Amino acid sequence: MCAAALALLVVGCTAQSTTGGTPPGAAAPRTSAFNATDTAWILLMIPMAERARQLTDLAPSRSADPAVATLAAKTGSTLREDLRRLRAALELSGVPDTRPHEGHNMPGMVSLDTLDKAAATKGPPFDRILTDALRAHVTQSRTLCAGEQNQGRAEEATGLAAAIAKSTSQQIAGLDRLRVAHPATSVDKTTVKPP
């Protein structure tokens, strides 16, 4: 998703005010530092990270490859920390988590169908589902983070976007190393049905 697409996403996510009401005599909240891009980015990244974390949580009981299981564990740990920081930024923004993307399947988001397939699969087929879905997730996350860094205003959000973007580059490198170490076969015998 390019920055222009993120801007379009923002238009659909700006129903909530980013400047909460301040009681007379009270200090103005920091919510004024967050613009619509900041809050839209946070509200999108939270469900994306939650779905990816749900997928990585399946790896210990379903993966056949220790390297894939290790990558999933590291990614899951990173996602938990990202979620903690995203939720803290959202709280600081003053915008309630209305879950505007609940149930959506957007580019890069691990779909509910993918989670169902992964939960019903073991071994190399599971490993392929996980690595393909994580690659899509981190690639899209990096794109969204670039849009936030270009269009966002709050340092809490733009700084977090920079940190997540750096992390996604490391995750893509890990996925690339797995691909080199375990190239996919041209025909997946587990899914090909005899004529």
Phi, psi and omega in degrees: 000123181279175181298325179296321179291324176296321178297321177295321178299321180300319181303321180281350185245014186257019179294331179276142177285143176261010176230094182295160180291138180249124178299149179304134178085349180274155177292144179293135179289164180284001184299337181294340180284342181268128175260181184297325178295317179304307185289323177296319179297313180298314182294337176273320183292329181299306180292330176298314181292323179298314180295317180297321178296320178300322179292314181296330180294341179280340189301318183304326183261355187234339184282145177260348188247118179303327180292321178292318180297321178294315178299318180296320179296315179296316180295318178299319178296317178297317181296322178298317179292319177301316180297319178301314182289323178295317180293324177295319178294320179297318178298319179296327181292336182084001180270129180289150177277090180275002179053054183295343181253014180303126178080356181283151171239100183253165179308131178084344180279134176296120184284160176297324177297319179297318177298318179297316180296317181296321181292339182258009187233150176225164173074207183304322177299321177296316182301321178292317178301312183297310184292322178295316181292320178294322178298315178298318181298308185290327177295314179292321178300318179298319178296315179296322179295323177297318178298318178296318180296327180280324189248345182284168182234321184287130180300326180299324180276314182293323177293320177294321177298320178296319180293318180293321179299318178297317179297320181295326177298320178293322179293320178297320177299319177296319177294323178296321178296321177296319181298319179291318182289329183226073181298144179291143175283156183290334178231127178270103185293343180282343183245351180275126180264143179294152181294000000 
